[in-house]
């Protein structure tokens, strides 16, 4: 699993964060002022990249969080099997199957090269930009 860490108050909108082991795109980061005896708190609101669920976390602003590393790779379409595509990675020659997203079903053809994303060990044909 390719991931790194970052300080929660340094996260930016449209960046990435792991919340409950799910990769998410950061929508908003709110940092509250510190009180008389307490540390500043940061609230991160994000949307899951793979399931589109809204998630949020609240932690001290100086705490660290895990940030996934998004890898864009190329593959060749070997076969189309209903709603799935059989792909071969062009770097490792590994063969695997991925579900074809609704918006790409008409565009993917057998024998063509496609881009896929690998994020925390999960592969997807869905655009994650």
Secondary structure as GFF3:
##gff-version 3
##sequence-region A 1 129
A	DSSP	beta_strand	3	7	.	.	.	ID=ss1
A	DSSP	three_ten_helix	8	10	.	.	.	ID=ss2
A	DSSP	beta_strand	16	19	.	.	.	ID=ss3
A	DSSP	beta_strand	22	31	.	.	.	ID=ss4
A	DSSP	beta_strand	41	48	.	.	.	ID=ss5
A	DSSP	beta_strand	54	60	.	.	.	ID=ss6
A	DSSP	beta_strand	64	68	.	.	.	ID=ss7
A	DSSP	beta_strand	70	81	.	.	.	ID=ss8
A	DSSP	beta_strand	84	89	.	.	.	ID=ss9
A	DSSP	beta_strand	95	99	.	.	.	ID=ss10
A	DSSP	three_ten_helix	102	104	.	.	.	ID=ss11
A	DSSP	beta_strand	113	119	.	.	.	ID=ss12
A	DSSP	beta_strand	122	124	.	.	.	ID=ss13
###
